[in-house]
Amino acid sequence: MPSIFSHAIVAVTLGKFYPARKVPARFWVLAAICAALPDIDVIGFAFGIPYGALFGHRGLTHSLLFAAVLSMLVVWLAFHARWFSKQWFLLVVYFFIVTASHGVLDAMTNGGLGVAFFSPFNNTRYFFSWRPIQVSPIGLDFLFSGPSWLISEIKWIWIPAAVLVASASLYRKLMTDKSNSAP
């Protein structure tokens, strides 16, 4: 799995493409939390839940259903958007994508048993055929492991995220300049 930092970076990067020009601070905080939250399932190890079980690591909390439920819950609790309005729909879609991005990144790693995208309906674990991201250590093990996982995340997540953020910022600036110069 990529580190929680990389999951949060992806969430913030995706937020730069959110159509609203201004969003409250809670938008960014909740985006980072939603992107990292699927890894809450690692506590299952302490309770003896097997890795490949429904509530095991990369199981239910990494599923598309979990992303959908969490996104609706976050929008309902943190934003005052009228149900099924355009604002509600955009927020739900954004938080769904942010949460689902966790499983997508995990499916691009070189470790673990795969991601149960369709749990609880199907607990089959999936990886993508292209898996360039080195799996990061769980817990505080990253302090004692080599830097190769961090280099991998910088190369495959952080640098592309920075390019996308810069591109989105440039695009918005150009569009703002264009609209300000219109007669």
WOCOR-V19305 format. One record per pair of residues at least 24 apart in sequence whose C-alpha atoms are under 10 Angstrom apart, sorted by the first residue. I is the first residue (numbers start at 0). J is the second residue. Records with the same first field share a line. If there is no record, write none. Layout:
# WOCOR-V19305
I: J, J
This chain:
# WOCOR-V19305
0: 38, 57, 101, 102, 103, 104, 105, 106, 107, 108, 109, 110, 111, 113, 132, 133, 134, 135, 136, 137, 148
1: 35, 101, 102, 104, 105, 106, 107, 108, 132, 133, 134, 135, 136, 137, 148, 149, 151, 152, 156
2: 35, 38, 105, 134, 135, 136, 137, 138, 141, 148, 149, 152
3: 31, 32, 34, 35, 36, 37, 38, 101, 135
4: 31, 34, 35, 152, 157
5: 31, 34, 35, 101, 104, 149, 152, 153, 155, 156, 157, 160
6: 30, 31, 32, 33, 34, 35, 36, 97, 98, 100, 101, 102, 104, 105, 156, 157
7: 31, 32, 33, 34, 35, 36, 97, 100, 101
8: 34, 156, 157, 160, 161
9: 34, 97, 100, 101, 104, 156, 157, 159, 160, 161
10: 34, 35, 93, 94, 96, 97, 98, 100, 101, 160
11: 97, 160, 164
12: 97, 157, 159, 160, 161, 162, 163, 164, 165, 167
13: 93, 94, 96, 97, 100, 160, 163, 164, 167
14: 93, 94, 97, 164
15: 163, 164, 165, 166, 167, 168, 171
16: 93, 163, 164, 166, 167, 168, 171
17: 89, 90, 93
18: 86, 89, 90, 93
19: 86, 89
20: 171
23: 78
25: 77, 78
26: 73, 74, 77, 78, 90, 94
29: 70, 73, 74, 77, 94, 97
30: 70, 73, 93, 94, 95, 96, 97, 98
31: 94, 97, 98
32: 97, 98
33: 66, 69, 70, 73, 94, 95, 96, 97, 98, 99, 100, 101
34: 66, 94, 95, 96, 97, 98, 99, 100, 101, 102
35: 97, 98, 100, 101
36: 60, 61, 66, 69, 98, 101
37: 61, 62, 65, 66, 69, 98, 99, 101, 102
38: 101, 102, 137
41: 137, 138
50: 111, 112
51: 111, 112, 113, 114, 115, 122, 123, 124
52: 115, 122
53: 115, 118, 119, 120, 121, 122, 123
54: 118, 119, 122
55: 115
56: 111, 112, 113, 114, 115
57: 101, 102, 105, 106, 111, 112, 113, 114, 115, 116, 118, 122, 124, 125
58: 102, 112, 113, 114, 115, 116, 117, 118, 119, 121, 122, 123, 124
59: 114, 115, 116, 117, 118, 119, 120, 121, 122
60: 98, 99, 101, 102, 114, 115, 116, 118, 119
61: 98, 99, 100, 101, 102, 103, 105, 114, 115, 116, 117, 118
62: 98, 99, 101, 102, 103, 114, 115, 116, 117, 118, 119, 120, 121, 122
63: 95, 96, 98, 99, 100, 102, 115, 116, 117, 118, 119
64: 95, 99, 116, 117, 118, 119, 120
65: 95, 98, 99, 116, 117, 118, 119
66: 91, 92, 94, 95, 96, 97, 98, 99, 100, 101, 102, 116
67: 91, 92, 94, 95, 96, 98, 99
68: 94, 95
69: 94, 95, 98
70: 94, 95, 96, 97, 98, 99
71: 95
102: 126
103: 127
104: 130, 131, 132, 134, 156
105: 130, 132, 133, 134
106: 130, 131, 132
107: 131, 132, 133, 134, 155
108: 132, 133, 134, 135, 151, 152
109: 133, 134, 135
110: 134, 135
131: 155
132: 156
